[in-house]
Amino acid sequence: MADDRTLDPIELEIRWNGLKSVADECFLTLMRSAFSTNIKERHDHSTAIADAEGRLIVQAEQALPIHLASMAGLMKHILAQYGDSIAPGDIFIGNDPHVAGGTHLPDINLATPVFDGDRLIAFVANIVHHADVGGASAGSMSGGLDEIYKEGLRIPIVRLYAGGELQDDIMRILLLNMRLSDERKGDLNAQIAAARLGRRRVEEIVERIGTDTLLRVFDEIVVRTNQRMRKAISGLPDGRYGFSDVMDDDGTGVRDIRINLTIVKQGDRIAFDFEGTDPQVPGNINLTFNATQSAVCYSLKALLDPEVPNNQGIFDAIDIHAPSGSFVNCVSPGAVALRANTCQRVVDIVLGALAEALPDRTIGAANGANTSAVFAGIDPRTGGPYVYLETLGGGMGGRATKDGKDGVQVHITNTSNLPVEAIEQEYPLRVEEYALVEDSGGAGRFRGGMGIRRSIRPVGHVCEFNGVGERFRNRPWGIFGGQPGEHGRFALLRDDGTRTPLPPKATGLRLSPDTIAVIETPGAGGYGPPEQRSPAAIAEDRSTQKFSDRYIAEHYPQFDRPAESAE
């Protein structure tokens, strides 16, 4: 008998939190079981529960916003491809952005169905950024790759487990085409364990409350989230808003790639139109629609109701038009490995468009990047290969009431910076410097956050270095009179003092032990006119030595003498 009663708010909250606890437990299980530092230390993974229709119901608390649409896309492809043949014990795997709902190849999705008898009631899913999935360059994240075939192994939606039995031929094909196969196998096993755990936990919930009640909870979560999001949208002034910005380059020679956005808001409906955006480019910084959707949904949620949960209710409240074949909705074989950089720019553009309507909630442009560094070679301690992949944080934009944060991941990435101890323990590398970049935050009433400097030397061997940066040419803009933050940069520093600047997309460089790779990530834009900065804030800028006297004299001439700043 169907449970068609309306759930009271208290019961719904209890059931909802029970589902979130399942997603959180899966997240922690994956993190603690993984082999690679990108998961166990940096937490570049997400977990979620979807219903039998593929609607996203809950994400883990620490799940990444950039993964939001990927997992929903995976479930819809599973249902479209396998339909009634989905069986208990199946585990599906996929990563392809063009045919499997992904956003780039390193993010491998797993999903397993949950049944009550022969009735499909839910899916438990997870997604992990693997440190390598094959392709032309170690780490599968190098710049300048001009088709997806060069980026790594493309996995359509396939069964990794069928009826509870491992499809060993599938696993062997996967591992043969990825570097560090033992590490990849360990991370895949962590994903499998987390998926199975989640399935058991949902089955336990069914035993306690029954399938019909659980399905009612699913519906209520989506409906109430949608209502809450629409209410938040209705509070935004009706009107037409617009903004545009550019990406530095695609790594193949195409520069200043424009993203154009028009927002039309009427009542409780809002539409995002990317008409006028440049066509997709040869280099691997394009977005699929799922990636664009994740960035837009995150941005509006952050501005209007940061506490609203991530699920299908948000998708249903927002209309997005992204022309097919454009930079923000590319078609196969468009290359997409570095899509996080472009997603960050989409976020900046949404914030820029709505700044006048929401001046107290918007911020200056953040570092606008997901600066990546890959070091790969043969570990002289073991004789085995290694790949160290990291995406580094930078500055967060100045805010209406306080300075931007320094040296953090921003917006949709939300991962951790890898500790120095973990790098030097896991890899034959030495971190010579880990610091904030002086003078990198944009001036303003509230300054922008500062970028990070990380200088790394190979120890006892020659390694390969690949670096990818954005906001390395076009600085992150300030807002309401705030000044832009400093751009990022790569360089090689040799022991003889020679310093060699590198391009923003630096690929295939050989580093010897007498050479240091210097990575400086962008700062962020300030908020409000610099002349409105308080004396106390300037005094702190000086005392922390985050900003030089020269910088303060240039951007805050009213405080150009140290004696005045102390008063």
C-alpha positions in Angstrom: 0.0 0.0 0.0 1.5 3.3 -1.1 2.4 5.9 1.6 0.7 9.0 0.2 0.5 10.9 3.5 2.3 14.3 3.9 5.4 14.0 6.1 5.5 16.5 8.9 8.7 18.7 9.0 10.2 16.9 12.0 9.8 13.4 10.5 11.2 14.6 7.2 14.2 16.2 8.8 14.9 13.0 10.7 14.7 10.9 7.6 16.6 13.4 5.6 19.5 13.5 8.1 19.5 9.7 8.1 20.1 9.7 4.3 22.8 12.4 4.7 24.6 10.3 7.3 24.7 7.5 4.8 26.3 9.7 2.2 28.7 11.1 4.8 29.7 7.6 6.0 30.4 6.6 2.4 32.5 9.7 1.9 34.7 8.9 5.0 35.0 5.2 4.1 36.3 6.1 0.6 38.7 8.7 2.0 40.1 6.2 4.6 40.4 3.3 2.2 42.0 5.1 -0.8 45.6 4.7 -1.8 46.3 8.0 -3.5 47.0 11.3 -1.7 44.5 13.0 -4.0 41.7 11.2 -2.1 43.0 10.3 1.3 44.7 13.7 1.9 43.0 16.2 -0.5 39.5 14.7 -0.5 38.9 15.1 -4.2 35.8 12.8 -4.2 32.1 12.9 -3.6 29.3 10.6 -2.6 25.5 10.7 -3.1 22.2 8.9 -3.2 19.8 9.1 -6.1 16.3 7.7 -6.5 15.1 5.1 -9.1 14.5 7.9 -11.6 18.1 9.1 -11.3 17.2 12.2 -9.4 19.9 13.3 -7.0 18.5 13.2 -3.5 21.4 13.9 -1.1 25.2 14.6 -1.3 27.7 14.1 1.5 28.4 17.2 3.5 32.0 17.4 2.1 31.1 16.6 -1.4 32.4 18.9 -4.1 29.9 21.2 -5.9 31.7 20.5 -9.2 30.6 16.9 -9.0 27.0 17.8 -8.5 25.7 17.3 -12.1 28.2 14.5 -12.9 26.6 12.0 -10.6 23.1 12.9 -11.7 24.3 12.6 -15.3 25.7 9.1 -14.6 22.4 7.8 -13.3 20.4 9.1 -16.2 22.8 7.3 -18.6 22.6 4.1 -16.7 18.8 4.2 -16.8 18.8 5.0 -20.5 21.2 2.3 -21.5 20.3 -0.5 -19.1 16.7 0.1 -18.0 14.9 -3.0 -16.9 18.1 -5.1 -17.0 19.5 -3.4 -13.9 19.9 -6.1 -11.3 20.9 -6.4 -7.6 24.6 -6.6 -7.1 25.4 -4.5 -10.3 28.0 -1.8 -10.1 28.3 0.5 -13.0 31.3 2.5 -13.9 31.9 5.4 -16.4 33.8 8.6 -16.8 33.3 9.9 -20.4 32.0 13.5 -20.6 30.4 12.9 -24.0 28.6 9.6 -23.5 28.6 8.8 -19.8 27.6 12.1 -18.0 31.0 13.0 -16.8 32.8 16.3 -16.9 36.4 15.1 -17.4 38.1 11.7 -17.6 40.0 11.6 -14.3 36.7 11.7 -12.5 35.5 8.1 -12.5 31.9 7.5 -11.4 30.6 4.4 -9.7 26.9 3.6 -9.0 25.1 0.6 -7.6 21.4 0.1 -7.5 19.4 -0.6 -4.3 16.4 -3.0 -4.5 13.6 -4.0 -2.3 12.9 -7.5 -3.7 12.7 -7.0 -7.5 11.8 -3.3 -7.1 14.5 -0.7 -7.9 14.3 2.1 -5.4 17.6 4.0 -5.4 21.2 4.3 -6.4 24.3 4.9 -4.3 27.0 6.7 -6.2 30.5 8.1 -5.8 33.0 9.9 -7.9 36.8 10.1 -7.5 39.4 12.2 -9.2 42.1 9.6 -10.0 45.6 10.8 -10.1 46.1 9.3 -13.6 43.8 7.7 -16.2 46.3 7.3 -19.0 46.7 9.5 -22.0 49.5 11.5 -23.5 50.9 13.0 -20.2 51.3 11.7 -16.7 48.5 12.9 -14.5 46.1 13.2 -17.4 45.8 16.9 -16.7 48.4 18.6 -19.0 47.6 21.7 -21.0 47.4 21.9 -24.8 45.8 18.5 -25.5 43.5 19.1 -28.5 41.1 16.1 -28.4 39.7 13.9 -25.7 41.5 10.8 -27.0 44.8 12.3 -25.8 43.5 12.9 -22.3 43.2 9.4 -21.1 41.0 6.3 -21.1 37.4 6.9 -22.1 35.0 4.7 -20.1 31.4 4.5 -21.3 28.7 3.2 -18.9 29.6 -0.5 -18.3 29.0 -3.0 -15.6 32.1 -3.5 -13.4 30.1 -5.9 -11.4 27.2 -7.9 -12.8 24.9 -9.5 -10.2 27.6 -9.2 -7.6 30.4 -10.8 -9.8 33.4 -8.8 -10.8 33.8 -8.5 -14.6 37.5 -9.1 -14.5 38.1 -8.4 -18.1 36.7 -4.9 -17.7 38.9 -4.3 -14.7 42.0 -5.6 -16.5 41.3 -3.3 -19.5 41.0 -0.3 -17.1 44.2 -1.0 -15.2 46.3 -1.7 -18.2 45.5 1.8 -19.6 46.3 3.8 -16.5 49.7 4.6 -14.9 50.3 3.3 -11.4 47.9 0.4 -11.8 48.3 -0.8 -8.2 47.3 2.7 -6.9 44.4 2.9 -9.4 43.2 -0.6 -8.3 43.4 0.5 -4.6 41.3 3.6 -5.3 38.8 1.7 -7.4 38.4 -0.8 -4.6 37.8 2.0 -2.2 35.0 3.3 -4.4 33.5 -0.2 -4.6 33.6 -0.6 -0.8 31.9 2.8 -0.3 29.2 1.9 -2.9 28.5 -1.4 -1.2 28.4 0.2 2.2 25.9 2.8 1.0 23.7 0.1 -0.5 23.6 -1.8 2.8 22.8 1.3 4.8 19.9 2.3 2.5 18.6 -1.3 2.7 18.7 -1.0 6.5 16.6 2.2 6.3 14.1 0.4 4.1 13.9 -2.3 6.8 13.1 0.3 9.4 10.6 2.6 7.6 9.5 0.7 4.5 10.0 1.4 0.8 6.9 3.5 0.3 7.9 5.9 3.1 11.4 6.1 1.8 10.1 7.0 -1.7 7.8 9.6 -0.1 10.9 11.1 1.7 12.7 11.3 -1.7 9.8 13.2 -3.3 9.5 15.5 -0.3 13.2 16.3 -0.3 13.1 17.3 -4.0 9.8 19.2 -3.8 10.7 21.2 -0.6 14.2 22.0 -1.9 12.7 23.3 -5.1 10.2 25.4 -3.2 12.9 26.8 -1.0 15.1 27.6 -4.0 12.2 29.3 -5.9 11.4 31.4 -2.8 15.0 32.6 -2.7 14.9 33.4 -6.4 11.7 35.4 -5.9 13.6 37.7 -3.5 15.9 38.7 -6.3 14.8 41.9 -8.1 13.1 41.1 -11.5 15.3 42.2 -14.4 17.9 41.4 -16.9 21.5 41.1 -15.9 24.7 40.5 -17.9 28.4 40.0 -17.6 31.3 38.5 -19.6 34.9 37.5 -19.0 37.7 35.7 -20.7 39.9 32.7 -20.2 43.7 33.3 -20.7 44.3 30.7 -23.3 43.6 27.1 -24.3 47.2 25.9 -24.4 47.2 25.6 -28.2 47.4 29.3 -29.0 43.8 30.5 -28.7 43.7 33.4 -26.3 41.1 35.5 -24.5 38.2 33.0 -24.9 35.0 34.8 -24.1 32.2 33.6 -21.9 29.1 35.7 -22.2 26.1 35.5 -19.8 22.7 37.1 -19.8 20.4 36.4 -16.8 16.6 37.0 -16.9 14.7 36.8 -13.7 10.9 37.0 -13.4 9.0 36.0 -10.3 10.4 32.7 -9.0 11.9 31.7 -12.4 15.5 32.5 -13.5 17.2 31.7 -16.8 20.9 31.7 -17.6 21.7 32.3 -21.3 25.2 31.8 -22.6 24.4 32.9 -26.1 27.3 35.0 -27.5 29.9 32.7 -25.8 32.8 31.7 -28.1 32.8 28.4 -29.9 34.6 25.4 -28.3 38.3 25.5 -28.6 40.9 23.0 -29.6 42.6 23.0 -26.2 41.3 21.0 -23.2 39.5 23.8 -21.2 36.0 23.3 -22.7 33.0 22.5 -20.6 30.3 20.0 -21.1 26.8 21.0 -20.2 26.9 19.1 -16.9 30.0 21.1 -15.8 28.3 24.4 -16.7 25.2 23.3 -14.8 27.2 22.5 -11.7 28.9 25.9 -11.8 25.7 27.9 -12.3 23.7 26.0 -9.6 26.5 26.4 -7.1 26.8 30.1 -7.8 23.1 30.8 -7.4 22.8 28.7 -4.2 25.9 30.5 -2.7 24.3 33.9 -3.4 20.7 33.2 -2.5 20.6 30.4 0.1 23.9 28.7 1.0 22.3 26.2 3.3 19.8 24.8 0.7 20.8 21.2 0.1 22.2 20.0 -3.2 19.7 17.8 -5.1 17.4 17.7 -8.1 15.2 20.4 -6.6 17.9 23.0 -7.4 18.3 21.8 -11.0 14.6 22.0 -11.5 14.5 25.7 -10.3 17.0 27.0 -12.8 16.8 27.2 -16.6 20.1 27.1 -18.5 20.7 27.7 -22.2 24.2 26.9 -23.4 24.5 26.7 -27.3 25.7 23.3 -28.5 29.3 23.4 -29.7 30.0 26.5 -27.6 32.8 26.8 -25.1 30.4 26.0 -22.3 28.6 23.1 -24.0 31.2 21.4 -26.2 30.6 18.4 -28.4 32.7 15.3 -29.0 35.7 15.1 -29.4 36.1 18.3 -27.4 38.9 18.2 -24.8 37.8 19.0 -21.3 40.5 17.8 -18.8 41.0 21.3 -17.3 37.3 22.1 -17.0 37.6 23.2 -13.4 39.4 26.4 -14.4 36.6 27.3 -16.7 34.0 26.4 -14.1 35.6 28.8 -11.8 35.4 31.5 -14.4 31.7 30.8 -14.9 31.2 31.3 -11.2 33.0 34.6 -11.3 30.8 35.6 -14.2 27.5 34.8 -12.4 28.7 36.8 -9.4 29.7 39.7 -11.6 26.3 39.6 -13.3 24.4 39.7 -10.1 26.7 42.1 -8.2 24.5 45.2 -8.5 21.4 43.3 -7.4 23.1 41.6 -4.5 26.0 43.9 -3.4 26.1 42.5 0.1 26.5 38.9 -1.0 28.9 39.1 -4.0 32.6 39.1 -3.8 35.6 40.2 -5.9 36.8 37.7 -8.5 38.6 34.8 -6.8 41.8 33.3 -8.0 39.6 32.1 -10.9 41.7 29.0 -11.4 42.4 25.5 -10.3 46.2 25.7 -10.7 47.4 22.2 -11.3 50.9 20.7 -10.9 52.0 17.2 -11.9 55.4 15.7 -11.0 56.1 12.2 -12.4 59.1 10.0 -12.6 60.8 6.9 -11.2 61.2 7.0 -7.4 64.9 6.3 -6.7 63.9 4.9 -3.3 61.8 2.1 -4.7 62.6 1.9 -8.4 58.8 2.2 -9.1 56.9 5.0 -10.9 55.1 7.8 -9.1 52.7 10.6 -10.1 52.1 13.5 -7.8 49.1 15.5 -8.8 47.8 18.5 -7.0 45.5 21.4 -7.7 46.4 24.4 -5.6 44.3 27.1 -4.0 44.7 30.8 -4.2 43.0 34.0 -3.1 39.3 34.4 -2.4 37.6 37.6 -3.3 37.2 40.5 -0.9 33.8 40.5 0.7 31.3 43.2 1.8 32.3 43.0 5.4 35.7 41.4 5.5 38.9 40.5 3.6 39.0 37.5 1.3 40.6 34.4 2.6 44.3 33.6 1.7 45.5 30.5 0.0 42.3 28.4 -0.2 40.4 26.4 -2.7 37.4 28.5 -3.7 33.9 27.9 -4.9 33.3 24.6 -6.7 36.5 22.7 -6.0 36.7 22.8 -2.2 39.5 20.4 -1.8 42.5 20.6 0.6 46.0 21.7 -0.1 48.3 18.7 0.3 50.5 18.9 3.5 54.2 19.2 2.9 54.8 16.2 5.1 52.6 14.1 2.9 54.3 15.2 -0.2 57.8 14.4 1.1 56.8 11.1 2.6 55.0 9.8 -0.4 57.2 11.2 -3.2 60.9 11.8 -3.9 60.3 15.5 -3.8 61.4 18.3 -1.5 59.2 21.3 -0.8 61.7 24.2 -0.6 59.1 26.9 0.1 55.4 27.0 1.0 54.2 30.5 1.5 51.7 33.2 0.7 52.6 35.4 -2.3 53.4 38.9 -0.9 51.3 41.7 -2.4 49.0 39.3 -4.3 45.7 40.3 -2.9 43.8 43.1 -4.7 43.5 46.4 -2.8 40.2 47.5 -1.5 38.1 48.5 1.5 38.3 44.8 2.1 41.3 43.3 0.2 41.3 40.2 -1.9 42.9 37.0 -0.6 46.5 36.0 -1.4 47.9 33.4 -3.7 50.2 30.5 -2.7 53.8 29.9 -3.6 55.0 26.3 -3.6 58.6 25.6 -4.7 59.4 21.9 -5.3 62.7 20.1 -6.2 63.1 16.5 -7.3 65.4 14.6 -5.0 68.0 12.1 -6.5 66.3 11.8 -10.0 65.0 13.7 -13.0 61.3 14.0 -13.2 58.6 15.4 -15.5 56.7 18.6 -14.6 53.4 19.7 -16.1 51.7 22.8 -14.9 48.4 24.5 -15.9 47.3 27.9 -14.7 44.6 30.4 -15.3 44.4 34.1 -14.3 48.0 34.0 -15.3 47.4 36.8 -17.9 44.1 38.3 -17.0 44.1 39.3 -13.4 41.1 38.6 -11.1 39.0 41.7 -11.1 37.9 43.7 -8.1 34.4 44.8 -7.4 32.7 48.2 -6.5 36.0 50.0 -6.8 38.2 47.2 -5.5 41.5 46.6 -7.4 42.5 43.4 -9.2 44.5 40.7 -7.5 47.9 39.6 -8.8 48.1 37.0 -11.6 49.7 33.6 -11.2 53.0 32.4 -12.7 55.2 29.3 -13.2 59.0 29.5 -13.2 62.1 27.3 -13.0 64.8 28.4 -10.5 68.2 26.8 -10.9 70.9 26.6 -8.2 73.1 29.1 -10.1 70.3 31.7 -9.6 68.9 31.5 -13.2 65.2 32.0 -13.2 63.2 31.0 -16.3 59.6 32.1 -16.6 57.2 29.4 -18.0 54.0 29.7 -20.0 50.6 29.3 -18.2 50.2 25.8 -19.8 53.7 24.3 -19.3 53.9 20.7 -20.5 56.6 18.0 -20.5 59.4 19.8 -18.8 62.3 17.8 -17.4 63.4 18.8 -13.9 66.8 17.8 -12.5 67.8 17.9 -8.8 69.5 21.3 -9.4 66.2 22.9 -10.5 63.2 24.0 -8.5 59.7 24.4 -10.0 58.1 27.6 -8.6 54.4 27.7 -8.6 52.6 30.9 -7.7 48.8 30.9 -7.8 46.7 34.0 -8.4 45.4 36.3 -5.7 41.9 37.7 -5.7 40.1 41.0 -6.4 39.3 43.5 -3.6 35.9 44.9 -2.5 35.2 48.6 -2.4 37.5 51.6 -2.9 41.0 51.2 -1.4 40.8 54.7 0.2 38.0 53.4 2.5 40.3 50.8 4.1 40.6 51.2 7.8 43.8 52.3 9.6 43.7 49.1 11.7 43.5 46.9 8.6 46.5 48.7 7.1 48.4 48.2 10.3 47.7 44.5 10.2 48.8 44.4 6.5 52.1 45.8 7.6 52.6 43.8 10.8 51.9 40.4 9.1 54.3 41.4 6.3 51.7 40.1 3.8 52.0 43.5 2.0 55.1 45.5 1.4 55.6 49.2 2.2 55.9 49.8 -1.5 52.5 48.1 -2.2 50.8 50.1 0.6 52.3 53.4 -0.6 51.0 52.6 -4.2 47.5 51.4 -3.4 46.8 53.2 -0.1 48.7 56.5 -0.4 46.9 57.9 2.6 48.9 55.4 4.7 52.3 55.8 2.9 54.2 56.3 6.2 54.5 53.5 8.7 54.1 56.0 11.6 50.7 57.0 10.4 49.5 53.4 10.1 50.1 52.8 13.8 47.8 55.6 14.9 
